[in-house]
Amino acid sequence: MSYTDLTYCRSHMNLISSIKHLLFVALLSLTYSVTAAELPNPQLMGSDGQQHHLKDYLAKDKWTTIIVWGPKCPACIEEMPEIQGLYDDIEKVNINVLGLAVDFPSFTYAKLKQVQQFEEDYFITFPNLLISSDIYYELGLGPLKGTPTVILINPKGKVSAVQVGGVPGSVIEKYVAEEDAKAKLVSKH
């Protein structure tokens, strides 16, 4: 491959990345916005082997990004560095992160050992709870359509957006900033 070909490939990849970024913003902002509903508070097994309530992981006065993922899901493996990066920057971006792990591709209840091994292999440090597609449905989010699925919970604990597919951390940050700006405008009136 020549230098010219390599330069063309890089610029083409940058263009594709920019287009994907814009599409994700549009999807989060428009297509997958849902009526703000509060999630129920089931007790779920954590990847630490202990039982936890879902709402124990929804940050007070902070946005929470929930990623629904499966340990054998190729797209989830690709998405994890973005979500882990968001979690690593929690103090800077003020966005909490929680994982909900399902078995992939069956969407049945996640296997604890597989989730723990995935966390170890991919250096995942954000908390994860184990679910199935039935539990996902009981959360009031409808049927689980695929993994990864990103759910954004506003500071009041209500669902703000649901996106099937990966979402770059920068898009999540932009969405949160825009929603916070809208909320400030509304509260001033």
C-alpha positions as CSV (number, residue, x, y, z in Angstrom):
1,M,0.0,0.0,0.0
2,S,1.4,3.4,-0.9
3,Y,1.6,6.5,1.3
4,T,-1.2,8.1,-0.8
5,D,-3.4,5.0,-0.3
6,L,-2.7,5.0,3.4
7,T,-3.5,8.7,3.6
8,Y,-6.7,8.2,1.7
9,C,-7.7,5.3,4.0
10,R,-7.0,7.4,7.1
11,S,-9.1,10.3,5.8
12,H,-11.9,8.0,4.8
13,M,-11.9,6.4,8.2
14,N,-12.0,9.8,9.9
15,L,-14.9,10.8,7.7
16,I,-16.8,7.5,8.6
17,S,-16.0,8.1,12.3
18,S,-17.4,11.7,12.0
19,I,-20.6,10.5,10.3
20,K,-21.1,7.7,12.9
21,H,-20.7,10.3,15.6
22,L,-23.4,12.5,14.1
23,L,-25.7,9.6,13.6
24,F,-25.3,8.5,17.2
25,V,-26.1,12.0,18.4
26,A,-29.2,12.1,16.2
27,L,-30.3,8.7,17.3
28,L,-29.9,9.4,21.0
29,S,-31.5,12.8,20.7
30,L,-34.5,11.9,18.6
31,T,-35.2,8.3,17.7
32,Y,-34.6,6.5,21.0
33,S,-35.8,9.2,23.4
34,V,-38.4,7.7,25.6
35,T,-40.9,9.0,28.0
36,A,-39.1,9.5,31.3
37,A,-40.1,6.5,33.4
38,E,-38.6,5.5,36.7
39,L,-37.0,2.1,36.7
40,P,-38.1,-0.5,39.3
41,N,-35.7,-1.6,42.0
42,P,-35.2,-5.4,41.7
43,Q,-32.5,-7.2,43.7
44,L,-29.9,-8.6,41.2
45,M,-26.8,-10.7,41.5
46,G,-23.6,-8.6,41.0
47,S,-20.5,-9.8,39.3
48,D,-19.0,-9.8,42.9
49,G,-21.4,-12.7,43.7
50,Q,-23.5,-10.6,46.1
51,Q,-27.1,-9.4,45.8
52,H,-27.6,-5.7,45.0
53,H,-30.6,-3.5,44.3
54,L,-30.5,-1.8,41.0
55,K,-31.1,1.7,42.4
56,D,-28.0,1.3,44.6
57,Y,-26.1,2.0,41.4
58,L,-28.1,4.9,40.1
59,A,-26.2,8.0,41.2
60,K,-27.9,10.7,43.1
61,D,-27.8,14.0,41.2
62,K,-25.8,12.5,38.4
63,W,-26.5,10.9,35.1
64,T,-26.1,7.1,34.8
65,T,-25.1,5.3,31.7
66,I,-26.3,1.7,31.8
67,I,-24.8,-0.7,29.2
68,V,-26.6,-4.0,28.6
69,W,-24.0,-6.4,27.2
70,G,-23.0,-10.0,26.8
71,P,-19.6,-11.6,27.5
72,K,-19.5,-13.3,24.1
73,C,-21.0,-10.4,22.1
74,P,-18.4,-9.1,19.6
75,A,-20.0,-5.7,19.4
76,C,-19.9,-5.5,23.2
77,I,-16.2,-6.3,23.3
78,E,-15.7,-3.4,20.9
79,E,-17.8,-1.1,23.0
80,M,-16.3,-1.7,26.4
81,P,-13.3,0.6,26.1
82,E,-15.7,3.5,25.4
83,I,-17.8,2.7,28.4
84,Q,-14.8,1.9,30.7
85,G,-13.3,5.3,29.6
86,L,-16.5,7.1,30.6
87,Y,-16.3,5.3,34.0
88,D,-12.6,6.2,34.4
89,D,-13.5,9.9,33.8
90,I,-16.5,9.9,36.2
91,E,-15.1,12.8,38.2
92,K,-14.6,14.9,35.1
93,V,-17.8,14.1,33.2
94,N,-20.1,13.5,36.2
95,I,-21.7,10.4,34.5
96,N,-22.0,7.2,36.5
97,V,-21.7,3.8,34.7
98,L,-23.4,0.4,35.4
99,G,-23.4,-2.8,33.3
100,L,-26.2,-5.2,33.0
101,A,-24.8,-8.5,31.7
102,V,-26.9,-11.1,29.8
103,D,-25.9,-14.3,28.2
104,F,-25.1,-13.8,24.5
105,P,-26.6,-14.7,22.1
106,S,-29.4,-16.4,24.0
107,F,-30.2,-13.3,26.2
108,T,-30.9,-15.7,29.1
109,Y,-29.5,-15.1,32.6
110,A,-25.8,-14.2,32.5
111,K,-23.3,-16.7,33.7
112,L,-21.3,-15.3,36.7
113,K,-18.0,-17.0,35.8
114,Q,-18.2,-15.7,32.2
115,V,-18.9,-12.1,33.4
116,Q,-16.1,-12.2,35.9
117,Q,-13.7,-13.6,33.3
118,F,-14.7,-10.9,30.9
119,E,-14.1,-8.2,33.5
120,E,-10.7,-9.6,34.2
121,D,-9.7,-10.1,30.5
122,Y,-10.8,-6.6,29.5
123,F,-10.0,-4.7,32.7
124,I,-13.6,-3.7,33.4
125,T,-13.9,-1.9,36.7
126,F,-17.4,-0.5,36.6
127,P,-20.0,-2.5,38.5
128,N,-22.1,-5.2,36.7
129,L,-25.3,-6.9,37.6
130,L,-26.5,-10.1,36.0
131,I,-29.8,-10.2,34.1
132,S,-31.8,-12.0,31.4
133,S,-34.0,-10.5,28.7
134,D,-37.0,-11.3,30.9
135,I,-35.5,-9.1,33.7
136,Y,-34.8,-6.4,31.1
137,Y,-38.4,-6.5,30.0
138,E,-39.6,-6.2,33.7
139,L,-37.6,-3.0,34.0
140,G,-40.2,-1.5,31.7
141,L,-37.9,-1.1,28.7
142,G,-39.7,-3.5,26.4
143,P,-38.1,-6.4,24.7
144,L,-34.3,-6.6,24.6
145,K,-33.5,-6.0,20.9
146,G,-29.8,-6.5,21.0
147,T,-26.5,-6.0,22.7
148,P,-24.9,-3.7,23.4
149,T,-27.8,-1.5,24.4
150,V,-27.1,1.9,26.1
151,I,-29.7,3.4,28.5
152,L,-29.3,6.9,29.9
153,I,-30.8,7.6,33.3
154,N,-31.2,11.2,34.3
155,P,-30.3,12.6,37.7
156,K,-33.9,12.1,38.9
157,G,-33.6,8.3,38.2
158,K,-35.7,8.3,35.1
159,V,-35.0,6.8,31.7
160,S,-34.0,9.5,29.3
161,A,-32.9,7.6,26.2
162,V,-32.3,4.0,25.0
163,Q,-30.0,3.2,22.1
164,V,-29.5,-0.3,20.7
165,G,-25.9,-0.5,19.5
166,G,-22.7,1.1,20.7
167,V,-22.5,4.7,21.6
168,P,-19.2,6.6,21.8
169,G,-18.5,8.2,25.2
170,S,-18.2,11.6,23.6
171,V,-21.8,11.3,22.3
172,I,-23.1,10.3,25.7
173,E,-21.3,13.3,27.2
174,K,-22.8,15.6,24.5
175,Y,-26.3,14.3,25.0
176,V,-26.0,14.7,28.8
177,A,-24.7,18.3,28.4
178,E,-27.6,19.2,26.0
179,E,-30.2,17.7,28.4
180,D,-28.7,19.5,31.4
181,A,-28.8,22.8,29.4
182,K,-32.5,22.2,28.5
183,A,-33.3,21.4,32.2
184,K,-31.7,24.6,33.4
185,L,-33.7,26.6,30.8
186,V,-36.9,25.0,32.0
187,S,-36.1,25.6,35.7
188,K,-35.5,29.3,35.0
189,H,-39.0,29.7,33.6
